Amino acid sequence: MSNIIIPKNADIDGIVEQMRSDACFDVADGEAPYFNDAFPIKRTGTPPKVPKVFLSNNCVFDCQYCGMRKSKEKRCRYTETPRELAEIAVKEAHNNGHGVFISSSVFRSADYTEELIIEALKIIRSELYYQGYVHAKIMPGADPLLIAQAGMLADRISVNIELANSEGYKTIAKEKNKSNILSPMSFIAQKIKESGRRRWGEKTFARSGQTTQVMAGAMGETDRTLLVLAEALYKKYALRRVYYSPFGVPSHSPECLPANSTPKWRVRRLYQADRLLQNYGFKADDLLPEQQSPLLEQSLDPKAVWALRHLSMYPVEINKADYFSLVRVPGLGVNSANKIINERKQHKMTHEMLRKMGVWMNRAQFFITCDGKYEAAPPDGFERRVFSNTGSDWPEMLEFALTEKLGDEGDGHLADDSPC
């Protein structure tokens, strides 16, 4: 290709290293770069991190927030041939053991880029005989015929919405618009729906569904705006995941962009809230009511905040509560709620049984009773005496415990989907 710009001494390892650097602009498939050990979100069947490889970082778009924009000086501009990309992808997939994510900036045009990705996918499947998990990126505005081909070769496909406020496309991503993002997303959703009615033996279109990525903070949007958008995307396009990436102030820092980068704690809270939307039956209005602050709390996870706003429903009796009530107990997740419902058919549940089951009792104990018994002791800083379920100090004890004693632990059972 005439547009390959690679240092003469660069080898495959050097290109892959540059691809890993570019991967920070494409968040997907089990990657959680904004979590750390002090803030666990544990999941049953936690999806592994899937390596990303890029066809090109030589973009014709000039999105002001992106490190691959055409106006940015880069030490290494590269564009791989489909065969080179396929070989790198299969090597990375075998090294990782969990699959590979094939992405790209927009090289020359959306359709041209997508054609090259499809050619790489064909080589991966038909010539290199790799039949494992492959996630392929769909370029904004790509022709539906190309999307249909990509979906038959890849297990998962995605087109990134990136900006929660469509006005942002006019300001900081002028080559993109709402239509060339949502039209491919709608087409993919319809194809997946049709594929669900396939006859035996017919190949599945994007069997692991579609995802998208949205940036938090690029246009000063609130958390409520982001969650309302995510809720609508899940409902309308049956997305498997919405991934969130934080806005980072670029080196050129144009006036149209915010002056400050998005803090990582905010993205952590968005991921937690997103899991509550998708797996726990919460709505955006539940987590961030319109008449209250449109921002998530830094000191408490959104499930705990919701619980403190609805103290009248607590404590929940573990041996009688329905599923809806159980999953609204901080420290209890989807799997724990189902286990409790099954176990209590055989015998009455106790606090000790919940501990053995893996329930986060350091949080759940303040919101539950077992056979009428309330076990939580007053946290340090409170007078050491017995608190009754209906005692007047109970709400204050809860709030103190969650903000002072339990700190920033978050909810440990926000179940997730595997990418494969």
Disulfide bonds with the S-S distance in Angstrom:
none
